[in-house]
């Protein structure tokens, strides 16, 4: 079941033109990583796991307030799959 969700979510990530479009997918539950302040995000893979992703650009594009500019993030790197304990 997790493998199918991973494939589906990777296809969804590939289909969007920028990170901000993932916000329209409620099942993705895109959110900032609570322990990292470097642009890392979590994308839900269901109740059991999340993708830990980071913008490929270094440094990641930011807004004037220092937040991540999701509309300028075009490519993500999947760093890990975080399994809920």
TAZISUL-V921242 format. One line per field, one symbol per residue. phi: phi as a letter, one per 30 degrees, with the letter a starting at -180 (. if undefined). burial: # if it has 9 or more other C-alpha atoms within 8 Angstrom, else .. Layout:
phi=???
burial=???
This chain:
phi=.ddddddddddddddddaeeddddceddhdadddcbccjdbcbdcjdcabdcbbeddbdddbdedjdddddcdcbccddacccdc
burial=....##..#..##..#.######....###..#.....#######...########...###.....####.####.#..#....
